Amino acid sequence: MEAPVFDYIEEHEEFRDHIATVDQKGKRLWIYPKKTTGKFTSARSAVSWLLLAFLFLVPFIKVNGEPLLLFNIIERRFILFGINFAPQDFHLFVLAMLTLIVFIILFTVVYGRLFCGWVCPQTIFMEGVFRKIEYLIEGDANAQRKLNNGPLTGTKVFKKVLKQGLFFAVAVLVSNTFLAYIIGADQVLQIVSEPVSQNMGGFVAMIAFSFAFYFVFSYLREQVCVTICPYGRLQGVLLDRNSIVIHYDFVRGEPRGKVRKAGALRAP
Ligand code: SF4
């Protein structure tokens, strides 16, 4: 690329000055991602299904009468692949966390956002479950935009109620599953089957978890990555020009405007 064009873009660029999902008044711009197809989309879907199956099945797998994985913070009981860990083993946890952090940093420097795109629970649930439900009920990006901007009709109400209902049902299922990792599947089944008055604490936790999940995936969505997730916030310092990332190509994308013929990027 010609140096003057590069200089021009760097001098006039605005796209780095603000978040793409917020307008100049600070109001959120809702994202309507287009459905994607292709071999990478299929591969990502396959990975999602595999991880979701793992997540939902593990609480029911027992080794020698103990759960395969348990993170019972309340009773300070931790089980990893059938092995019991006590609070006295906390130094092992610290070492494992330090190793993990170093690994994540090195991995990110080389492979960019591979974790974000393929295995992060936020992505798996958003793209692999909630977005799929949305596409199924409301259609692709343009149909969704049209529906949201259109008048309030019977069809719109039906689609919105159906979508939000399914979202909440999935949120309840996911929150129960996560709870099973903390207190064990047997206890969760007990809470679900017994009268609410006998397990008020567990019931309140389940409802709170469900609403939190529902809020994250029906409303917060990509804002988790942009504003909340520490790993997302760190990307700016972890990536360099040699990292493998799918990124916004400002050379092709800036200055914004109508698509021009190939090679038509010119500084005025
Ligand atoms: S930025 Fe954080 S929440 Fe978002 S996909 Fe990456 S790891 Fe997950």
Boltz pocket constraint, residues with backbone or C-beta under 6 A from the ligand:
constraints:
  - pocket:
      binder: B
      contacts: [[A, 115], [A, 116], [A, 117], [A, 120], [A, 121], [A, 122], [A, 123], [A, 224], [A, 225], [A, 226], [A, 229], [A, 230], [A, 231], [A, 232], [A, 233]]
      max_distance: 6.0
